[in-house]
Amino acid sequence: MIPFIDIHCHLDYLQDPEGAIKRAKEAGVGVILTNGVSPITNRKGLALAKTHPEVKAALGFYPPDALEGFIFSEREFQEELAFIRANKKHIRAIGEVGMDFKDGKDRELQGRVFVAMITLAKELDVPLLIHTRKAEELVLGLLDREKPKKVILHCFCGKKALVKRASDAGYCFSVPTNIVRAENFQQLVEMVPMCQLFCETDSPYLSPFKERPNEPAFVVESYKKIAEIKKLDLIEVKNLIYQNYQRLF
Ligand SMILES: [Zn+2]
């Protein structure tokens, strides 16, 4: 059976990761890519991946989150890069990484960390899962310059012209479950070819159901919306996205 895939979530942020993994399996979600953003979350994600065959780990370093409770030194950053390298066998991607200028903090540091993470993804030959907010143009410019081969832009909220630019560059997008009400993601799905789309929950965020926190089982809502917009059967969408997964990962 071809599985549904949640290409981006934060299992360790959920209240009951074990229950969420079980419900995902029941919903036909066979691949859950949990993303780390800091040394602590990287280790939690890795532990979940080692104990559940359907959970895969992406390890990352994401300054806006990491900086909240964690001021890191250059040495600590280099140690984390070494930790990720040492776990090469156990990871499927580098993520979550990126740049967020929502509150405009640490722009120069964010750029340096992001470029180091792109370099690491190239070295390990794994995809990058990239967050960007209010820094879309800068991020696309850095990607053009650094040329990583496998790029997935998660929850990309850039303007249409930037969606077009990223799509023309061959980058993939992962479509979050709040597409059920977010028109910008519906337009993105119209513009981007099927061979460049993935689905994600970003659990516990971006829930398709207002009254419930998100979890990987709900990724099916993104698939359904894509099927509706692209005028395809749900099974076709599932097969096409699985092909994208096999090509990139
Ligand atoms: Zn995320």
Boltz pocket constraint, residues with backbone or C-beta under 6 A from the ligand:
constraints:
  - pocket:
      binder: B
      contacts: [[A, 8], [A, 9], [A, 10], [A, 35], [A, 96], [A, 202]]
      max_distance: 6.0
